[in-house]
Amino acid sequence: MEKDSFKEENEALGYRIRELRENYVHEKISQEELSYKTGNAKKTIGEIERGNTNPTYETLLKISMMLDLTINQLFDFDMPTYIRLSQEYKERKKKK
């Protein structure tokens, strides 16, 4: 069976970006600040972090540069682990 959607993978990438943004080396960066510095709407950053959109390469490159990362470092994570983490995060958010 061929997979026609990458929802879980998008959510994992979004979780990774949220994690990096919130644990940025210099100081925590808000979605608003990240959106301003990357030229994207705050809503777009939120949609990326929730895995509700397929960000362009250019957007991902801007995000990685803003976080002082290479694009390779942005994608350097264990996909199954981050799929699980993103699902756990969603469950915690539902309970609040």
HUGINOR-V618558 format. One record per residue. N is the residue number from 0. RES is the residue in three letters. SS is DSSP state (alpha for helix, beta for strand, coil for the rest). PSI is psi in degrees with one decimal (NA if undefined). Layout:
n=N res=RES ss=SS psi=PSI
n=N res=RES ss=SS psi=PSI
//
This chain:
n=0 res=MET ss=coil psi=125.8
n=1 res=GLU ss=coil psi=137.5
n=2 res=LYS ss=coil psi=127.0
n=3 res=ASP ss=coil psi=-0.4
n=4 res=SER ss=coil psi=148.7
n=5 res=PHE ss=coil psi=37.5
n=6 res=LYS ss=alpha psi=-49.7
n=7 res=GLU ss=alpha psi=-41.0
n=8 res=GLU ss=alpha psi=-39.3
n=9 res=ASN ss=alpha psi=-40.1
n=10 res=GLU ss=alpha psi=-38.6
n=11 res=ALA ss=alpha psi=-44.1
n=12 res=LEU ss=alpha psi=-41.8
n=13 res=GLY ss=alpha psi=-41.2
n=14 res=TYR ss=alpha psi=-41.8
n=15 res=ARG ss=alpha psi=-45.1
n=16 res=ILE ss=alpha psi=-43.7
n=17 res=ARG ss=alpha psi=-45.5
n=18 res=GLU ss=alpha psi=-46.2
n=19 res=LEU ss=alpha psi=-40.4
n=20 res=ARG ss=alpha psi=-43.1
n=21 res=GLU ss=alpha psi=-19.1
n=22 res=ASN ss=coil psi=28.4
n=23 res=TYR ss=coil psi=142.0
n=24 res=VAL ss=coil psi=-45.4
n=25 res=HIS ss=coil psi=-48.4
n=26 res=GLU ss=coil psi=159.4
n=27 res=LYS ss=coil psi=136.7
n=28 res=ILE ss=coil psi=129.7
n=29 res=SER ss=coil psi=161.9
n=30 res=GLN ss=alpha psi=-39.1
n=31 res=GLU ss=alpha psi=-45.4
n=32 res=GLU ss=alpha psi=-43.1
n=33 res=LEU ss=alpha psi=-41.0
n=34 res=SER ss=alpha psi=-43.5
n=35 res=TYR ss=alpha psi=-45.8
n=36 res=LYS ss=alpha psi=-19.7
n=37 res=THR ss=alpha psi=-7.0
n=38 res=GLY ss=coil psi=20.4
n=39 res=ASN ss=coil psi=157.6
n=40 res=ALA ss=coil psi=149.3
n=41 res=LYS ss=alpha psi=-38.3
n=42 res=LYS ss=alpha psi=-38.8
n=43 res=THR ss=alpha psi=-43.8
n=44 res=ILE ss=alpha psi=-43.2
n=45 res=GLY ss=alpha psi=-42.2
n=46 res=GLU ss=alpha psi=-40.0
n=47 res=ILE ss=alpha psi=-46.3
n=48 res=GLU ss=alpha psi=-28.1
n=49 res=ARG ss=alpha psi=-6.1
n=50 res=GLY ss=coil psi=24.0
n=51 res=ASN ss=coil psi=6.4
n=52 res=THR ss=coil psi=161.0
n=53 res=ASN ss=coil psi=97.1
n=54 res=PRO ss=coil psi=149.6
n=55 res=THR ss=coil psi=162.0
n=56 res=TYR ss=alpha psi=-42.2
n=57 res=GLU ss=alpha psi=-42.5
n=58 res=THR ss=alpha psi=-45.2
n=59 res=LEU ss=alpha psi=-37.4
n=60 res=LEU ss=alpha psi=-43.4
n=61 res=LYS ss=alpha psi=-41.9
n=62 res=ILE ss=alpha psi=-47.0
n=63 res=SER ss=alpha psi=-40.7
n=64 res=MET ss=alpha psi=-40.2
n=65 res=MET ss=alpha psi=-31.2
n=66 res=LEU ss=coil psi=12.6
n=67 res=ASP ss=coil psi=42.3
n=68 res=LEU ss=coil psi=157.3
n=69 res=THR ss=coil psi=163.5
n=70 res=ILE ss=alpha psi=-33.4
n=71 res=ASN ss=alpha psi=-40.6
n=72 res=GLN ss=alpha psi=-35.8
n=73 res=LEU ss=alpha psi=-39.5
n=74 res=PHE ss=coil psi=5.7
n=75 res=ASP ss=coil psi=78.2
n=76 res=PHE ss=coil psi=160.1
n=77 res=ASP ss=coil psi=109.5
n=78 res=MET ss=alpha psi=-49.8
n=79 res=PRO ss=alpha psi=-38.4
n=80 res=THR ss=alpha psi=-44.2
n=81 res=TYR ss=alpha psi=-28.1
n=82 res=ILE ss=alpha psi=-45.9
n=83 res=ARG ss=alpha psi=-46.0
n=84 res=LEU ss=alpha psi=-40.8
n=85 res=SER ss=alpha psi=-36.6
n=86 res=GLN ss=alpha psi=-41.4
n=87 res=GLU ss=alpha psi=-40.2
n=88 res=TYR ss=alpha psi=-45.2
n=89 res=LYS ss=alpha psi=-40.4
n=90 res=GLU ss=alpha psi=-42.8
n=91 res=ARG ss=alpha psi=-40.1
n=92 res=LYS ss=alpha psi=-36.0
n=93 res=LYS ss=alpha psi=-35.2
n=94 res=LYS ss=alpha psi=-18.3
n=95 res=LYS ss=coil psi=NA
//
